[in-house]
Amino acid sequence: MKKNFDLTDFLKLTNADGAIILNQEGKLLDSVNMDKAKNFAAMSSVMIKMANEFSEEIRIGGLKQFIFKAHKGVFVLNNFDKEFIVGVYSEDITKTGMIMLSMDNLLKK
């Protein structure tokens, strides 16, 4: 992922409702349409760390993506370059595929 990554453009591409970028320590770097973004960044960092430890413990490798599917939407977290975490949410669950594909394409850059 490039350091000049434009979160607003990414949000438009995925047609999602909101997004955050944070570092591995949970510090918020950028957000779009996310109330309480600093709190979500800190919580996301903890969840990624816990999920990664679980993933390693059950021997399926390091965590690539963490997906929350709820009654009213989806939240997808992705690790990038061991530096950044990007989180995207949508109240429309049908956008999950586009969010996941877009995240995978970012990993290739």
URDA-V185704 format. One line per field, one symbol per residue. ss: DSSP state (@ for helix, = for strand, . for the rest). burial: 1 if it has 24 or more other C-alpha atoms within 12 Angstrom, else 0. A space follows every 10 residues. Layout:
ss = ???
burial = ???
This chain:
ss = ......@@@@ @@@@...=== ===....=== ==....@@@@ @@@@@@@@@@ @@@@@@@... ....====== ..======== ...======= ..@@@@@@@@ @@@@@@@@.
burial = 1000001001 1001111111 1111011111 1101001101 1111101110 1100000000 0011111100 0001111111 0001111111 0010110111 011001000
